[in-house]
Amino acid sequence: MTDLGRRTPHSVAEPDKSLGDLLGRLTDDFGVLFQDHIQLAKEEAKVELKEAATAAGLMGGAGLAGWMAALMLTLAAAWGLAEVFDSTWLAFLVVGLIWAVTAAVLWASGRNEMKKVDVKPRRTIQELQRDREWLSEQTN
């Protein structure tokens, strides 16, 4: 029995069953096996997509926060530096470069988080490979 309470595809056939009964059972077993694999793939994808959504949310939040901070602090810092440098354009350039570096760091962090996401249902693939091997053993 599987954890879902169904027959496993590896159940031993009963010797007194007719060929039609055995084929019917085989068809049922393949249906159960297919449903189990679909459920496993869904669960794996759900976990990975949740991680991807978290990473995307962090990247979006970083972008919004960066924009708001840049808007407020850039003006204050640039005008403050303009008083020190006696050059408004140079002050705004320095502050703009600081925000460009900040944006690059945030983007790199978000990209690294996205690289960790694996949407390939590896467990499902392993199960399908094991089932294919089992089936080839049964037919040989």
C-alpha positions as CSV (number, residue, x, y, z in Angstrom):
1,M,0.0,0.0,0.0
2,T,1.1,3.5,-0.6
3,D,0.8,6.4,1.8
4,L,-2.4,7.3,0.0
5,G,-4.0,3.9,1.0
6,R,-4.0,2.5,-2.6
7,R,-2.4,-0.6,-4.1
8,T,1.2,-0.1,-5.2
9,P,2.0,-0.9,-8.8
10,H,4.4,-3.6,-7.5
11,S,1.7,-5.8,-5.9
12,V,2.0,-9.5,-6.6
13,A,-0.7,-10.8,-9.0
14,E,-2.9,-13.6,-7.8
15,P,-2.2,-16.8,-9.8
16,D,-5.9,-17.8,-10.0
17,K,-7.0,-14.6,-11.8
18,S,-7.9,-14.6,-15.5
19,L,-6.0,-12.7,-18.1
20,G,-8.8,-10.1,-18.3
21,D,-8.7,-9.6,-14.5
22,L,-5.0,-9.2,-14.5
23,L,-5.1,-6.7,-17.4
24,G,-7.8,-4.8,-15.6
25,R,-5.7,-4.7,-12.4
26,L,-2.7,-3.6,-14.5
27,T,-4.7,-0.8,-16.0
28,D,-5.9,0.2,-12.5
29,D,-2.4,0.1,-11.1
30,F,-1.1,2.3,-14.0
31,G,-3.9,4.8,-13.3
32,V,-3.0,4.9,-9.6
33,L,0.7,5.2,-10.4
34,F,0.0,8.1,-12.8
35,Q,-2.2,9.9,-10.3
36,D,0.5,9.5,-7.6
37,H,3.1,11.0,-10.0
38,I,0.9,13.9,-10.9
39,Q,0.2,14.6,-7.2
40,L,4.0,14.4,-6.4
41,A,4.8,16.8,-9.3
42,K,2.1,19.3,-8.1
43,E,3.5,19.3,-4.6
44,E,7.1,19.7,-5.7
45,A,6.1,22.6,-8.1
46,K,4.1,24.3,-5.3
47,V,7.1,24.4,-3.0
48,E,9.5,25.7,-5.7
49,L,7.0,28.3,-6.9
50,K,6.5,29.5,-3.4
51,E,10.2,30.1,-3.1
52,A,10.3,31.8,-6.5
53,A,7.4,34.1,-5.4
54,T,9.3,35.0,-2.2
55,A,12.4,35.8,-4.2
56,A,10.4,37.9,-6.7
57,G,8.6,39.7,-3.9
58,L,11.9,40.6,-2.2
59,M,13.2,41.9,-5.5
60,G,10.1,43.9,-6.1
61,G,10.1,45.3,-2.6
62,A,13.8,46.2,-2.9
63,G,13.0,48.1,-6.1
64,L,10.1,50.0,-4.6
65,A,12.1,50.8,-1.4
66,G,15.1,51.8,-3.4
67,W,13.0,54.2,-5.6
68,M,11.4,55.9,-2.6
69,A,14.7,56.2,-0.7
70,A,16.4,57.5,-3.8
71,L,13.7,60.1,-4.4
72,M,13.9,61.5,-0.9
73,L,17.5,61.1,0.0
74,T,19.0,61.9,-3.4
75,L,17.5,65.4,-3.3
76,A,18.6,66.0,0.3
77,A,22.1,64.6,-0.2
78,A,22.7,66.3,-3.6
79,W,21.7,69.7,-2.2
80,G,23.8,69.1,0.8
81,L,26.8,68.2,-1.3
82,A,26.2,71.1,-3.6
83,E,26.9,73.4,-0.6
84,V,30.2,71.6,0.0
85,F,31.4,71.2,-3.6
86,D,30.1,74.5,-4.8
87,S,28.9,72.6,-7.8
88,T,25.4,71.4,-8.1
89,W,26.0,69.0,-11.0
90,L,28.9,67.3,-9.3
91,A,26.9,66.8,-6.1
92,F,24.0,65.2,-8.1
93,L,26.4,63.0,-10.0
94,V,28.0,61.6,-6.8
95,V,24.7,60.8,-5.2
96,G,23.4,59.2,-8.5
97,L,26.5,57.0,-8.6
98,I,25.9,55.9,-5.0
99,W,22.3,54.8,-5.9
100,A,23.5,53.0,-9.0
101,V,25.9,50.9,-6.9
102,T,23.1,50.2,-4.4
103,A,20.7,49.1,-7.2
104,A,23.4,46.8,-8.6
105,V,23.9,45.1,-5.2
106,L,20.2,44.6,-4.7
107,W,19.7,43.2,-8.2
108,A,22.6,40.8,-7.7
109,S,21.1,39.6,-4.4
110,G,17.8,38.9,-6.1
111,R,19.4,37.1,-9.0
112,N,21.3,34.9,-6.6
113,E,18.0,34.0,-4.8
114,M,16.4,33.1,-8.1
115,K,19.3,30.8,-9.0
116,K,18.4,28.7,-6.0
117,V,15.0,28.0,-7.3
118,D,14.6,24.6,-9.0
119,V,11.3,24.1,-10.7
120,K,12.2,20.7,-12.1
121,P,10.2,18.0,-10.3
122,R,13.2,15.8,-9.5
123,R,11.5,13.3,-7.2
124,T,8.8,12.7,-9.8
125,I,11.4,12.2,-12.5
126,Q,13.2,9.7,-10.2
127,E,9.9,7.8,-9.5
128,L,9.2,7.7,-13.2
129,Q,12.6,6.3,-13.9
130,R,12.2,3.6,-11.2
131,D,8.8,2.7,-12.7
132,R,10.2,2.5,-16.2
133,E,13.0,0.2,-14.9
134,W,10.5,-2.0,-13.0
135,L,8.3,-2.2,-16.1
136,S,11.2,-3.2,-18.3
137,E,12.2,-5.9,-15.8
138,Q,8.6,-7.2,-15.8
139,T,8.5,-7.4,-19.6
140,N,11.8,-9.2,-19.9
